[in-house]
Amino acid sequence: FICGGAFVGLEKVIQRRLGRHVMGFAGAEEQRKAATIQRDEILKHVEPEDLLSFGFIPEFIGRLPMVTTLAELTEDQLVQVMTEPKNALTKQYTKLLAMEGAELEFTPDALRELAAQALKKGTGARALRSLLEKLMLDTMYDLPGTDDVAKITITGPVARGESKPLIQQREKQAAA
């Protein structure tokens, strides 16, 4: 069997077994970063008895010969997910717009902003598709009705929702 999931609260079960408790004062952002690092570190110590205490049935745990954890993706890794694979999301949108005769460009700050938004959602790479779909919805709807758009640029402010995509018009050819 291969199982995957967030298993929210599993780290508390492991903490009880290990006898570790966290106390202290820090800013909200420092606490969130420390909690993520601490959660990843605690989850590395997961044992079958933790899964039992978490609520898994023994028959199921017995069919999991190996238990491991994955760390949360970083902002750099999320940018890679959007740009590098053969079927990367940005490549998909670039190809879709190319079919309408327009070039699509994502600036580095736009990619970083999208990755940061995905991190805030806490759902990793799964958040990227919904963020990109929301960002590109109007453009994908409006573009087929026009034939004078040469290039569309997505910048950081566009990704933050502060402005509209930058549209470069195609040069009109003079009638002979």
DOVEXDREN-229946 format. One line per 10 residues: their letters; for each residue x, y, z negated of C-alpha. Coordinates in Angstrom, 3 decimals. Example, Ala and Ser with C-alpha at 12.3 -4.5 7.8 and 13.67 -1.06 7.14 Angstrom:
// DOVEXDREN-229946
as	12.300:-4.500:-7.800; 13.670:-1.060:-7.140
END
This chain:
// DOVEXDREN-229946
ficggafvgl	0.000:0.000:0.000; 1.036:3.578:0.575; -0.779:6.219:-1.452; -0.321:9.912:-1.565; -1.909:12.815:-3.311; -1.474:15.685:-5.697; -2.380:13.679:-8.827; -3.044:16.863:-10.792; -2.292:16.375:-14.468; 0.015:13.375:-14.049
ekviqrrlgr	2.926:15.477:-15.295; 1.096:15.980:-18.619; 0.807:12.204:-19.051; 4.546:11.848:-18.373; 5.331:14.740:-20.755; 3.408:13.030:-23.557; 5.366:9.810:-23.008; 8.690:11.669:-22.873; 7.776:13.933:-25.803; 8.570:17.150:-23.929
hvmgfagaee	6.551:20.304:-24.497; 7.108:23.712:-22.960; 6.946:27.013:-24.806; 8.192:30.498:-24.105; 7.423:33.907:-22.696; 8.077:34.999:-19.144; 6.421:36.921:-16.345; 3.703:35.201:-14.316; 5.919:34.679:-11.240; 8.814:33.319:-13.312
qrkaatiqrd	6.412:30.999:-15.131; 4.992:29.711:-11.817; 8.471:29.044:-10.381; 9.638:27.436:-13.627; 6.460:25.326:-13.780; 6.996:24.095:-10.207; 10.624:23.185:-10.876; 9.700:21.642:-14.204; 6.766:19.714:-12.665; 9.025:18.283:-9.943
eilkhveped	11.606:17.303:-12.558; 9.026:15.662:-14.828; 7.398:13.738:-11.960; 10.766:12.125:-11.189; 10.281:10.141:-14.420; 6.938:8.549:-13.459; 6.502:4.941:-14.559; 3.681:2.432:-13.972; 2.389:2.952:-17.523; 1.943:6.675:-16.707
llsfgfipef	-0.247:5.727:-13.756; -2.260:3.443:-16.035; -2.740:6.254:-18.564; -3.655:8.591:-15.685; -6.543:6.297:-14.762; -5.313:3.854:-12.129; -6.467:0.274:-12.636; -3.758:-2.324:-13.401; -4.581:-4.415:-10.316; -3.886:-1.413:-8.103
igrlpmvttl	-0.682:-0.419:-9.916; 0.582:-3.994:-9.489; 0.377:-3.537:-5.703; 2.684:-0.493:-5.810; 6.181:-2.001:-5.977; 7.875:1.373:-5.621; 6.780:4.762:-6.929; 8.463:7.976:-5.842; 7.645:11.674:-5.739; 8.035:14.400:-3.152
aeltedqlvq	9.054:17.973:-3.863; 6.989:20.934:-2.688; 8.082:22.358:0.662; 10.055:25.605:0.589; 9.286:28.696:2.648; 12.159:27.849:5.033; 10.827:24.318:5.505; 7.319:25.628:6.225; 8.753:27.936:8.896; 10.503:24.895:10.395
vmtepknalt	7.215:22.958:10.399; 5.593:25.798:12.361; 8.372:26.129:14.933; 10.653:23.111:15.383; 8.708:19.868:16.000; 7.722:18.956:19.539; 4.056:19.656:18.738; 4.649:22.587:16.342; 1.667:24.855:15.736; 3.317:27.930:17.248
kqytkllame	4.219:25.923:20.365; 0.603:24.772:20.675; -0.708:28.343:20.586; 2.021:29.503:22.974; 0.970:26.845:25.464; -2.731:27.688:25.084; -2.071:31.368:25.772; 0.240:30.500:28.676; -2.720:28.712:30.293; -4.457:32.112:30.236
gaeleftpda	-1.379:33.780:31.732; -0.146:35.454:28.553; 3.066:35.042:26.589; 2.867:34.650:22.800; 5.595:35.638:20.376; 5.746:35.248:16.591; 8.289:37.508:14.886; 10.428:36.007:12.104; 8.673:38.175:9.491; 5.277:36.865:10.684
lrelaaqalk	6.446:33.266:10.288; 7.807:34.039:6.817; 4.552:35.720:5.831; 2.502:32.733:6.995; 4.809:30.380:5.077; 4.485:32.548:1.948; 0.681:32.495:2.258; 0.754:28.701:2.605; 2.871:28.452:-0.546; 0.374:30.609:-2.443
kgtgaralrs	-2.459:28.292:-1.381; -0.501:25.404:-2.882; -1.490:22.926:-0.170; 1.836:22.901:1.656; 1.946:22.452:5.404; -1.796:21.669:5.564; -2.500:25.349:4.918; -0.544:26.412:8.006; -3.147:25.246:10.537; -6.017:27.102:8.851
lleklmldtm	-3.912:30.244:8.452; -2.883:30.204:12.115; -6.417:29.455:13.308; -7.791:32.362:11.303; -5.026:34.622:12.606; -5.475:33.639:16.259; -9.296:33.336:16.357; -10.119:36.755:17.850; -7.207:36.624:20.274; -8.186:33.162:21.519
ydlpgtddva	-11.780:34.346:21.943; -10.995:37.635:23.722; -8.129:36.565:25.983; -10.039:34.438:28.538; -12.155:37.469:29.513; -9.149:39.579:30.457; -6.513:39.251:33.125; -4.284:42.209:32.257; -2.606:40.845:29.088; 1.058:39.947:29.626
kititgpvar	2.255:39.387:26.061; 0.849:39.146:22.547; 3.148:39.633:19.558; 2.282:38.514:16.041; 4.178:40.513:13.402; 4.314:40.447:9.604; 1.604:43.121:9.203; -0.609:41.148:11.615; -0.080:37.978:9.539; -0.988:39.938:6.390
geskpliqqr	-4.185:41.197:8.064; -3.016:44.817:8.004; -3.083:45.312:11.776; -4.123:43.703:15.044; -1.750:41.721:17.288; 0.460:43.824:19.549; -0.783:43.481:23.126; 1.413:44.316:26.073; -0.593:45.017:29.230; 0.378:43.567:32.575
ekqaaa	1.566:46.183:35.067; -1.056:46.929:37.679; 0.042:46.266:41.222; -0.659:49.037:43.677; -3.183:48.207:46.393; -1.649:48.221:49.866
END
